[in-house]
Amino acid sequence: MYKLRTIDVWDTILRRKGSPDFSKLASARALVLMRHDEVDTAYADHWAIFRERCLIEKELGKSGNAEYMLEDILERMLERVLRSEASDRAALAKQLAEVEFEFELRNTYVDGDVLEFVTKYPSEETIFLSDFYMGADKLKHLLDYHGILAQVPNGISSCDVGLNKRSGQLFAHVHTAFGVLPPQHVHIGDNVFADVQVPRRMGVKAVHFEPKAEHSKRLKRAEFLNDRTALFQHISGKVEVAAAGDSKALEGRALQAFRLGLSVAPLLVGFVLFIAERALSDRLKHIFFFTREGEFFLELWRTLFPTNELAGVCLPEAELLETSRMATFSGSLREPSSAEMMRLWTFHTTHSVAALLKTLGLNPHAFNQVCQRHGLELDEEISQPWSDVRMRALFDDPEFSDAIREKSQLDRQSLLSYLQQRGWPHGLSRVGVVDIGWRGSIQDNLATLLPRCQLHGYYLGLKQFLNPQPDNCKKCAFGPDVNRTPDDQNLLAGVTSLEMLCNSLNGSVVGYEIDDQGISRAVRLVDSEENEVFHDFTGYFQQGVKRAAGCWADFVDSHVISSDELQNPGREIWRRLVHNPQQPLVEAHASLRYNEVFGLGTFVDKGAVPPIGQLFVSLVHRRTRHKVIQFITQNPQPAMIWRRKDLGLAHRAVTTAMLRAAWFYARVRQRLKSSY
């Protein structure tokens, strides 16, 4: 029986899920997220700030001042990394210290063997003894959080007394404070030098505690700080284990879709993480996820951030907004004119009056007579309608323009009412919006409707903007953004397959209506044929992504993973989806009934491919050429055609060659435009 038993805390009583330095990296990340605009440009990211922190600690160690409080080291770090004098530096240091402590709470656990191990060395009294930069009160809080404070109710941290175990002075302090002689004292810890050799020289009974299994985990986890490739491979292994049960319960197409979801997860996890980081940097309080893909993205958001926090920083309130291009276009019109319709016609340079009216939510047949009066047929495909004298005359006709104006005003009223009910009040000056992409047209519509509100748009990918961007719009993408890097154009060939994979069962919003109680609700168009591919493939894919995201969530926090680190892996996944799609994905895409009601006024069958003869006839026949051009525009992913097993080799070869030629022409044209 010893008079006093002291036990080391770290890697003895408590163990971390990752490297001890991850808590430092977490506070550096929190600083960037909270004070991005104030960080000196010399520090490119949270890793640079973390390295500066480590340098400061090393400098203090060399100077002999190795025992310090966490707040002190953080204040020194802030002096170096912040661009200007911050009056609240002490308060900020305290806030970052709390971030680190909360990180330790979330990412530590009790060693499974230690409590039984220490019973071999009975004593009259037990305390913890730690070389650490958080005080004993914080360590007691940690032990209490993990339910073991009763076994180790008190203790000493080196930073409280300015003495440490490495020098032996902390042991001497304990002997004086507790009135014990070295032979009456047993100390248990993991560090060979500080916990064993030093106290033994002083006559203390020192016991080395290093269980093989936990020590092996510790060494492996330490590698993940600097080897992120190894970390991501490790997470992939964890995902496989977590998903094993689901995989056994599935078969055939469902299993293939589920496993595709597991493999694509890093791309979508990176995207949702990117949204959170940008929203914090932009200091937003509200963020809205647009239907339809936003329904899935919001599920991933809540999986990754179950407490709605990132790196200890509270995230904006995230809500679903039922909306679409069609639901917002009419209500955002400033006037019923052909000039205003350019916001639509830049996407559809060949258009019919019927398709235009369907896009506005109007019945085309009600306008048959007014169209005939100006020499127009409802279904006539008009090339460059903005320059057609008949279309100009149609918009100058009060019967036509007044009907559009009246519909636009009603749509605006119901849209504004819906936004108000969803927590988007007129006074909200800054808001974030999330969509899959590709040009941010819904954001443009809402920005036009709400000119006093600054809209920050976060997208998976962005194509080239065709319309002038509203002044109150800012857009950024996790993946390819042709507006910044034209060479990314080839990755945006597979947008319909990505939309299919991220789609929902709940249909597209076609407008809003106000009931008798004044409640505005979204009106959805649900197509059972369109949903077949969800039941057959997409739902299982999303199940796989969500299963993987559940594994990623813990590592995103415990190993301080940022979206930047997932960009390259994400781009490689994207590249495979576009240029080397798996056969089950090709077959699912070929069965897709794609919603093109906005713009074309109809659904498009992705399985329909023009016959070879029609492809050649299109070279000389204008009307046939228009149909082929529409097919090319709607199917820019050659690999999806080339891998179709239901098409003959010659049919696939000719169609794929035509798609590649059109794609090459578009890229050359884009580069020539950007050079002027």
DAJORA-V853534 format. One record per helix or strand of 3 or more residues. SS is the DSSP state (A for helix, B for strand). FROM is the first residue (numbers start at 1). LEN is the number of residues. If there is no record, write none. Layout:
SS_FROM_LEN + SS_FROM_LEN
This chain:
B_2_6 + B_14_3 + A_22_17 + A_46_17 + A_70_12 + A_89_18 + B_108_3 + A_114_7 + B_123_8 + A_136_10 + B_155_3 + A_158_4 + A_169_10 + A_182_3 + B_185_5 + A_192_10 + B_205_4 + A_212_12 + A_228_21 + A_252_30 + B_286_5 + A_293_12 + B_317_5 + A_325_8 + A_342_4 + A_353_7 + A_364_10 + A_385_3 + A_389_8 + A_398_24 + B_430_6 + A_441_9 + B_454_6 + B_473_5 + A_486_16 + B_508_7 + B_520_6 + A_528_31 + A_563_17 + A_583_8 + B_593_4 + A_597_4 + B_602_4 + A_612_6 + A_622_13 + A_638_5 + A_649_27
